[in-house]
Amino acid sequence: MTDLIYPIIRPVKIKTKKTGIFKRIQKWLFETRKWELVEDYSLYIPFLKKTLFVPKGFIFDGASLPRFLWWVSSPTGILLIPSLFHDLGYRYGGLVYLMPEPNLVFKEYEKKDLDTIFAKISEFINDMSMP
């Protein structure tokens, strides 16, 4: 695989100002950090023979894992890029392809198909299969 270009992201502020200690603990235990895509991101996916596209400003949470599972896999670790496309797909019911002349094409997918694509993107990017 050629060198992977990573998306440029920034954290979205978790609002804790003027909240009590119990609300802050609840946020720490159950709320995951959200990330905003700073610029458009595209990645050629060989098994799809297409380039996937995510527009700047898209907000996602990385791999949606409960905090107690973060010791297994960090939400912003090896699953970050596959999760970016997976979150977009789940939110809008499909994926966006960057086509020549630069046109964008939206293709609908069922959730089970998005899960399969997520696993295959993970395998492609990380050179390892998903359990």
C-alpha positions, 0 to 999 in steps of 0.5 A: 500500500502507498503512504496513507494520507490521514484526515485532518481533524479537531476535537469538538468541545465537550460542554461541561461549563456550569455543570455539576460534578455528577453530570461531569462524571456522567459525561466522562463515563458515557460521552465519547469525544466528537471530531470535526473534519477540518478539510475534505477527505478522500481515499481510494479504496481498491476493493470498491474501485472507487474513491470515497469522499467525506466533506469538511465539517463532518462530525463523527466520534471515531469507533463507537466503543464504550469507555470500558472497552477502550483498553481493547481499541481506542476510538481514535486508534486503528479504527479512526479512518474506517469509522469516518466512512462508517459514521457517514454511511450510518448517518446518511444511509450511504456513501459518497464517491468522488468521481472524475471531473470532480463530481460527487455521487451518493450511493445508498447502502444497508447497514449490514453492507456498511458494516462489511465495507467498514471491516474491509476498509479496516483490513485495507488500511491496517493490513489486518482482518477484523475479528 
